Amino acid sequence: MSTRYIYADNAATTRPDEEAVLAMLPYLREGFGNPSSLYSLGRQAHEGLEEARAQVATCLGAQPNEIYFTASGSEADNWALWGVARQKAKKGHHIVSSKIEHHAILHTLQRLEKEGWEVTYLDVDGEGFIDPAAFEAALRPDTVLATIMFANNEVGTLQPIKQLASIAHDHGILFHTDAVQAVGHVPINVAELGVDLLSLSGHKFHAPKGIGALYVRRSVLLPSFINGGGQERGKRAGTENVAGAVAMAAALKKACAEMDTEMPRIAALRDSLCQQILTNIPRTRLNGPADSSRRLPGNLNVSVDCVEGESIVLLMDMKGVAVSTGSACSTGSLDPSHVLLALGLKAETAHGSVRISLDKENTEEDADYIFRALESTTQRLRAMSPLWEEPRS
């Protein structure tokens, strides 16, 4: 086991910022009161919660009363889809989405299908993009919601969300985007985008796990998602995670402040690493957009012929590098990535894919070490593979 350890799986989760940890500590200690209580400890907690709400809203270009705290991005996704389905059931029972959504979306849609809803799952091209014309053609008079992810969690594709939301609105249809991978990494202003609902998760941008949020435009009246109390303006029962909300607000504020400098640096680091891999490791391919400006700054997904992605991950870990085969939420699944299959990859190619997701803590030295670790790992695995033949010179 290497004594050096490089974390390059930031799409799965991120290390909490020191600012986020310090911001939450007072609400775990002296400011531990229930924010619904009338006495001073409760009022103190309530003030912290509302300050956090206002900070998150500011970073997203929203109003504070449009931000609802949740326990995760997955909960926010579930609430958005389930809530609109309940709210709009009398108008229609059709939803439009894509084949490369996160399972928090896909599984919720599958559940709605069992309840009688019809869902159109749009194809994507070889880089993961939705065709806006195909999107518009899929909309029907009984369509009540379109849900398209902002940035794909496996290949980093950034969809034309503003254009898609505008098309949906031209047809009187609500638009939701799962922005869990995008918030804190690319500029997002909900007013400029025109989205009606947007999901985010704190641990993707250096806040602790267990806190997320759903942006709901004021004109959208979602039913309550969790019953039992009047928290979150009567929409989500349960004593709020004040410490988590405060930490998430601090992390998001820092991420937005650093974005102009960190985005290009991380993207350049990613591009350099990508070039090293594709140039020096035979029979590798980039998955997702070739235009680096159209994918998340830190995302790099490559396929390596004649090896298994899981084997790469395990051997890279032994060399002191943390990477993944795709979504951390799918750990343990032997099925090839539904995202890569939707991009047109064969199952065996999808099985040999690895995702490297860099972030602000990664350096040029890290990228060089990752490349060398991947190169030696690939050579070792191919030496054991009956499918591999050395390329002829």
Residue, then its C-alpha position, 0 to 999 in steps of 0.5 A: m500500500s502506498t504511503r501517498y494517497i491521492y483522492a480523485d473521486n470528488a464526484a462521489t463526495t468531497r472533503p468538507d471545507e474547514e470553513a464549513v466544519l467551523a461554521m457548523l460547530p457552534y450549532l452542534r454545541e452551544g447553539f443546539g436548540n430546536p429552531s421551532s422553539l420559542y426560547s432563546l436557544g431555539r431562536q438562535a438556531h432559527e436565525g442560523l437556519e434562515e441565514a443559511r437559507a438566504q446564503v444558499a439563495t444568493c449563490l443560486g440567484a434565488q429568493p430565500n423562500e424558494i429554498y427548502f432544505t432536505a437530507s440529500g440531493s436524492e430526496a430533493d429529486n424524489w420530492a420534485l418529481w413526486g410533488v409535481a406528479r401529485q400537483k399536476a395529476k388532473k392536467g396529465h400523466h406524462i413526463v419527459s426525461s433522459k436515459i442518462e439520469h441519476h438513479a434518484i430520478l430514474h427509479t422515481l420515474q419507474r415508481l410513477e410508471k407503476e402508478g399509471w404515469e407515462v415517461t418518455y426517456l430521450d436518447v442522447d448522442g455519443e457525447g451524452f447530449i440531448d437534442p433540443a429538437a427531439f426534446e421539443a418533439a417529445l412534449r405532448p398536451d398531457t406532459v406536465l414535467a420535464t426533468i433533465m440533469f444539469a451535468n452527468n455524474e459519470v461523463g460530465t456532460l453539461q446539458p443546454i438547460k436554459q434552452l430546454a427550460s425555455i422550450a418546456h415553458d413555451h409549452g406550459i410545462l414545468f422544468h426540473t433539473d438535477a444539478v447535484q454535480a453542477v452546483g458549486h462547480v459551474p455558474i448557476n443562476v436559477a432566474e437566468l436559467g428559467v428552471d422551476l425546480l433544481s436539486l443540490s447536495g452539499h457533500k458534492f461541494h465540500a459540505p458534510k453529507g446529509i444535507g441538500a436542498l430543493y429550489v422551488r420557484r414561488s409560482v410552483l406549489l408543491p405538496s408536502f413531502i414528509n408529514g408530521g410537522g410544520q417545518e420548512r414552511g409546512k412542506r417537509a416535516g422533521t427538525e431541521n439539520v441546522a448545523g448541516a444547513v449552515a455548513m452547506a451555506a458556508a461551503l457554497k459561498k466559498a465555492c462560488a467565490e473561488m469558481d472564476t479561478e478554480m474552474p479553469r485551473i481544474a479544467a486545465l489539469r483534467d485536460s492535461l491528464c486526459q492527453q497523457i492517458l490517451t497519448n501514452i496508454p494504447r487503446t483508451r478512449l474518452n467518454g463524454p464531450a471532447d470539447s472540455s468546455r461542455r463538460l464538468p471541469g474536473n470530470l474525466n471518464v476513460s475506457v481501457d480495452c481488455v481490463e475491468g474497471e473494478s480491477i483498475v479501481l482496486l489496484m489504483d487504491m493499492k497505489g494510493v489513488a482513489v478513483s471509481t468506475g462511475s456513480a458511487c451510488s451504484t457500488g456493488s452492481l455488476d451491470p455496465s453503466h446505463v450512462l455509457l450504454a446510452l452513449g453507444l458503448k458496448a457492454e465490455t467497453a463500458h465495463g472497462s471504464v474508470r472515472i477520475s474526478l478532480d477538484k480544488e485540492n488536486t495538483e499537477e503532481d497529483a495528476d502526474y502520479i495518477f497517470r503513472a499509477l493508471e499506466s502501470t495498473t493497465q500494463r499489469l492487468r493487460a499482462m494477465s488478460p487473454l484478450w490483450e495483444e501488444p500493438r505492433s510497432 
